[in-house]
Amino acid sequence: MSDTHVIEQVIASPDQDAVDGQTTYCVGCGSCAYLDPAFRIAKSVDGCYSVSVNGQVRDWSAVERVCPFAASTNEDELGKELFSSQTGVQHNQYLGYFLNTYVGYVQADGWRSRGSSGGLVSWTAAKMLEDGLVDAVIHAKDGPDPEHMYTIQISHTVDELQTGAKSKYYPVEMTEALDYVREHEGRYLFVGIPCFVKAVRLLRREDPILNERIKYCIGLVCGHLKSDYFAKAEAWESGVPLDKIARVDFRHKTPGSPASDYAVEVRRTDGGQPVIKRTAELSVTNWGLGYFKYNACDYCDDVLAETADVTFGDAWIPKYVSDGEGCNVIIVRNQDVLNLFERHMDELVLHDSNADEVYQSQAGGFRHRRQGLAYRLHVHEKRGEWTPTKRVKPSLEGISEQRQIIYAMRTTLKNESFVAFREAVDAGNFDVFIKHMRPYEREYRHTSIPFQKRVLHKCKKIIKQCLQIIKHR
Ligand SMILES: Cc1cc2nc3c(=O)[nH]c(=O)nc-3n(C[C@H](O)[C@H](O)[C@H](O)COP(=O)(O)OP(=O)(O)OC[C@H]3O[C@@H](n4cnc5c(N)ncnc54)[C@H](O)[C@@H]3O)c2cc1C
């Protein structure tokens, strides 16, 4: 492999645990394809975007410098370059550079009810447009057909922006949007998950046009990105046949229940009523199991989009999760964003937060992407396999045997979910998926959840079922 370019190793890496298309560290963002047409982005058989090389590459090292999984520049270095010279800036190993942290929501004009959590992403983007900080916003919106439910597009007005609210747990890529920016002068805001924001920051260092035009980045906290199998599986398990799925709203709010207890809304192609189903009733939506996860996400150590000017996530911490309307956790890194909040404070409810509270809101994600990543890197190192260079180093230090088993099982759960879904599609029966995954899931739960907790869960489930029976008598 010594003559192989780093980006070729990103594209196709020998992962012995992986299945078919899941052998790549590529997240399919498209930063390479923006620089060089020899790189082409397409959806794999696993419903994930990834890149292939077709033709003569102009400059391998330039392309490697803009790939979030090949670049030698890490999030700490980018963050330092971007934010460290501001007065009052702090640094934290989880949050990166930051000026302030909050928990809050938008109280004006339905932003919160339209949004996934507190509505602050769409609102902040709208205020940037209205205040003249930017002319347009690059973000994910409704796509043209069921095979492309969501794509990255450009909004020029607040009305256009509003139609793009809510989280898209769905594969997207940014080549078309970036080509648009290259061809159209203006000042742009980019909205994206951490690896996409990192890619944009790297591209800005390489490409003077993007450097000039992309003025700000909003980051979304990220657990991981999903293959399009996730949307299909959610819809199918909700009762909509595969050929009748038009679009899935991944974050349908259910009034009166905790913010974490949301539903999916599946729109149909046959004109039938949309189906709404609580995610708690679906087997595929437990994020801890990591079904249909991009392989690359297990090799990322940036949960909080450390290179974004401001990052927003879900404030699922005991103090706020009971508010079913939804609250954001907020990390501000750029003084311009603090100034914007100040100017429009009458439209917001913001509580001061701190690094510890922000960490706690994503504690599970951090364990998996820091300690879990050290474990995964160690496993690959032992096998003599290449992995992307991360801030986290390969190690088993401080990782109990039980945690090692849990991390190994998560890789299996991820890989098997793709196999199981393909089997279910071939059989035309979603139960095939459930049956395939059941033994893996059971084993995982036995390892990861203490005995007393499992018994308590079981009792709660039985009581709930009894109450349902009594109610329907
Ligand atoms: C793949 C993914 C994983 C996530 N994981 C977590 C997590 O583990 N923990 C957590 O706290 N939060 C996570 N989030 C963020 C969370 O789901 C909300 O997006 C966030 O709290 C903002 O809510 P809001 O109400 O302020 O945003 P809204 O007002 O609803 O606006 C959302 C904005 O983000 C844009 N957008 C949505 N999805 C994408 C996308 N895939 N690419 C580019 N732009 C997009 C929309 O176009 C819209 O402009 C994740 C988001 C995504 C997309």
The ligand as an SDF file (V2000), in Angstrom:
LIG
                    3D

 53 58  0  0  0  0  0  0  0  0999 V2000
  -27.1790   13.4930   10.8350 C   0  0  0  0  0  0  0  0  0  0  0  0
  -27.5020   14.2970   12.0870 C   0  0  0  0  0  0  0  0  0  0  0  0
  -27.1710   13.7730   13.3450 C   0  0  0  0  0  0  0  0  0  0  0  0
  -27.4490   14.5080   14.4980 C   0  0  0  0  0  0  0  0  0  0  0  0
  -27.0850   13.9940   15.7340 N   0  0  0  0  0  0  0  0  0  0  0  0
  -27.3260   14.7060   16.8550 C   0  0  0  0  0  0  0  0  0  0  0  0
  -26.9340   14.2040   18.1500 C   0  0  0  0  0  0  0  0  0  0  0  0
  -26.4020   13.1080   18.2650 O   0  0  0  0  0  0  0  0  0  0  0  0
  -27.1690   14.9960   19.2370 N   0  0  0  0  0  0  0  0  0  0  0  0
  -27.7600   16.2150   19.1350 C   0  0  0  0  0  0  0  0  0  0  0  0
  -27.9330   16.8890   20.1490 O   0  0  0  0  0  0  0  0  0  0  0  0
  -28.1350   16.7220   17.9290 N   0  0  0  0  0  0  0  0  0  0  0  0
  -27.9320   16.0020   16.8050 C   0  0  0  0  0  0  0  0  0  0  0  0
  -28.2950   16.5190   15.5700 N   0  0  0  0  0  0  0  0  0  0  0  0
  -28.8280   17.8970   15.5090 C   0  0  0  0  0  0  0  0  0  0  0  0
  -30.3090   17.9630   15.8390 C   0  0  0  0  0  0  0  0  0  0  0  0
  -30.9870   16.8890   15.1950 O   0  0  0  0  0  0  0  0  0  0  0  0
  -30.9360   19.2940   15.3430 C   0  0  0  0  0  0  0  0  0  0  0  0
  -30.6420   19.4340   13.9760 O   0  0  0  0  0  0  0  0  0  0  0  0
  -30.4050   20.4930   16.0460 C   0  0  0  0  0  0  0  0  0  0  0  0
  -30.7190   20.4020   17.4070 O   0  0  0  0  0  0  0  0  0  0  0  0
  -30.9950   21.7980   15.4600 C   0  0  0  0  0  0  0  0  0  0  0  0
  -32.3360   21.8930   15.7610 O   0  0  0  0  0  0  0  0  0  0  0  0
  -33.1290   23.2450   15.4180 P   0  0  0  0  0  0  0  0  0  0  0  0
  -34.5490   23.0830   15.8560 O   0  0  0  0  0  0  0  0  0  0  0  0
  -32.3830   24.4120   15.9500 O   0  0  0  0  0  0  0  0  0  0  0  0
  -32.9830   23.2710   13.8410 O   0  0  0  0  0  0  0  0  0  0  0  0
  -34.0650   23.6290   12.6750 P   0  0  0  0  0  0  0  0  0  0  0  0
  -34.5840   24.9850   12.9230 O   0  0  0  0  0  0  0  0  0  0  0  0
  -34.9830   22.5030   12.5780 O   0  0  0  0  0  0  0  0  0  0  0  0
  -33.1300   23.7270   11.4230 O   0  0  0  0  0  0  0  0  0  0  0  0
  -32.3450   22.6580   10.9880 C   0  0  0  0  0  0  0  0  0  0  0  0
  -31.4620   23.1970    9.8870 C   0  0  0  0  0  0  0  0  0  0  0  0
  -30.4300   22.2690    9.6390 O   0  0  0  0  0  0  0  0  0  0  0  0
  -30.4110   21.9360    8.2490 C   0  0  0  0  0  0  0  0  0  0  0  0
  -30.0920   20.5150    8.1470 N   0  0  0  0  0  0  0  0  0  0  0  0
  -30.7450   19.4690    8.6970 C   0  0  0  0  0  0  0  0  0  0  0  0
  -30.1350   18.3210    8.4140 N   0  0  0  0  0  0  0  0  0  0  0  0
  -29.0720   18.6400    7.6420 C   0  0  0  0  0  0  0  0  0  0  0  0
  -28.0630   17.8940    7.0280 C   0  0  0  0  0  0  0  0  0  0  0  0
  -28.0150   16.5580    7.1220 N   0  0  0  0  0  0  0  0  0  0  0  0
  -27.1160   18.5530    6.3360 N   0  0  0  0  0  0  0  0  0  0  0  0
  -27.1570   19.8960    6.2140 C   0  0  0  0  0  0  0  0  0  0  0  0
  -28.0940   20.6710    6.7760 N   0  0  0  0  0  0  0  0  0  0  0  0
  -29.0430   20.0470    7.4800 C   0  0  0  0  0  0  0  0  0  0  0  0
  -31.8050   22.2140    7.7500 C   0  0  0  0  0  0  0  0  0  0  0  0
  -31.7790   22.4670    6.3800 O   0  0  0  0  0  0  0  0  0  0  0  0
  -32.1850   23.4370    8.5710 C   0  0  0  0  0  0  0  0  0  0  0  0
  -31.6870   24.5920    7.9700 O   0  0  0  0  0  0  0  0  0  0  0  0
  -28.0700   15.7880   14.3970 C   0  0  0  0  0  0  0  0  0  0  0  0
  -28.4060   16.2990   13.1350 C   0  0  0  0  0  0  0  0  0  0  0  0
  -28.1330   15.5670   11.9830 C   0  0  0  0  0  0  0  0  0  0  0  0
  -28.5050   16.1500   10.6260 C   0  0  0  0  0  0  0  0  0  0  0  0
  1  2  1  0
  2  3  1  0
  2 52  2  0
  3  4  2  0
  4  5  1  0
  4 50  1  0
  5  6  2  0
  6  7  1  0
  6 13  1  0
  7  8  2  0
  7  9  1  0
  9 10  1  0
 10 11  2  0
 10 12  1  0
 12 13  2  0
 13 14  1  0
 14 15  1  0
 14 50  1  0
 15 16  1  0
 16 17  1  0
 16 18  1  0
 18 19  1  0
 18 20  1  0
 20 21  1  0
 20 22  1  0
 22 23  1  0
 23 24  1  0
 24 25  2  0
 24 26  1  0
 24 27  1  0
 27 28  1  0
 28 29  2  0
 28 30  1  0
 28 31  1  0
 31 32  1  0
 32 33  1  0
 33 34  1  0
 33 48  1  0
 34 35  1  0
 35 36  1  0
 35 46  1  0
 36 37  1  0
 36 45  1  0
 37 38  2  0
 38 39  1  0
 39 40  1  0
 39 45  2  0
 40 41  1  0
 40 42  2  0
 42 43  1  0
 43 44  2  0
 44 45  1  0
 46 47  1  0
 46 48  1  0
 48 49  1  0
 50 51  2  0
 51 52  1  0
 52 53  1  0
M  END
$$$$
